[in-house]
Amino acid sequence: MAPSPDTYEMRCAAINIWLDGAGFISGRSAGRLLGLARMRKRPIEVTLARRQKRISRAPWVEVRQTAWYDGNDDRQRHNGITVATPARMLFGLAADLKDRSFENAADDAWNIGLINPGEVDLYLDRHRCRGKDGVARLERWLEKAFEMERPAQSMLERDLINALCDSGLPEPIRQFPLRLSHNALTVHLDIAWPDIRLAIEPGHNRFHRGVDASEQDTLRDLACGELGWDIIRLTQQIQHDLPVFAQQIRRVYLQRRRDIPLSRRGPISSN
């Protein structure tokens, strides 16, 4: 309506009325509505069954028509708007995004509780035989996800991992579980190379931090040090020049490999 503010959510609501039950908001637009970070605002993507006739639309709407349309199994109501289910949304992102962008989105969806790897795997089993785009990309993410107990905890963490791989370092293990000796508590190291017991803890910018976080981090790092681990903590300031910091971390990594004889390498953990 004319008096309504022209916001992203209002445009999605207008599209929802325009669809009149014939389709749903999908892809990156669904991801944005469901809370994923770094999802573009335009065009707003919608999916219609292929049997629907082509209809006129606003220039900021992208219509996709598909034979893969299972009605209520692929859509849900979110704040009064019909959007793709998280699994269908993720499948669409796997087809549209490049590997890194998709892994970031999938981790984000896992972290905020939209999906978990088990649910996505079941969904993939039902649809992989249809020859859809994105199946291989989704399978690669699932292989990594099933090796972890939980996803990366921040966007900065994922950006840093990408920069480290670009610098020539081997891909680290994310959320590596380490059982501390003094209290038998298991902690998860954000970015780790267990063979040389080197870990990086980036500053968290979206998900958690408590009032006593700094003191808790110090105590945890000391406990990890008792097991021979070297913990590097970084703040969000590295976001402004990730390649430079990645090269510096690479030099630390190489020095660590030189300092630790091959016979002493390997994770020290009771897990």
Secondary structure, 3 states (H helix, E strand, C coil): CCCCCCCHHHHHHHHHHHHCCCEEECHHHHHHHHCCCCCCCCCEEEEEECCCCCCCCCCCEEEEEECCCCHHHCEEEECCEEEECHHHHHHHHHHHCCHHHHHHHHHHHHHCCCCCHHHHHHHHHHHHHHCCCCHHHHHHHHHHHCCCCCCCCCHHHHHHHHHHHHCCCCCCEEEEEEECCCCCCEEEEEEEEHHHCEEEEECCCCCCCCCCHHHHHHHHHHHHHHCCCEEEEECHHHHHHHHHHHHHHHHHHHHHHHHCCHHHCCCCCCC
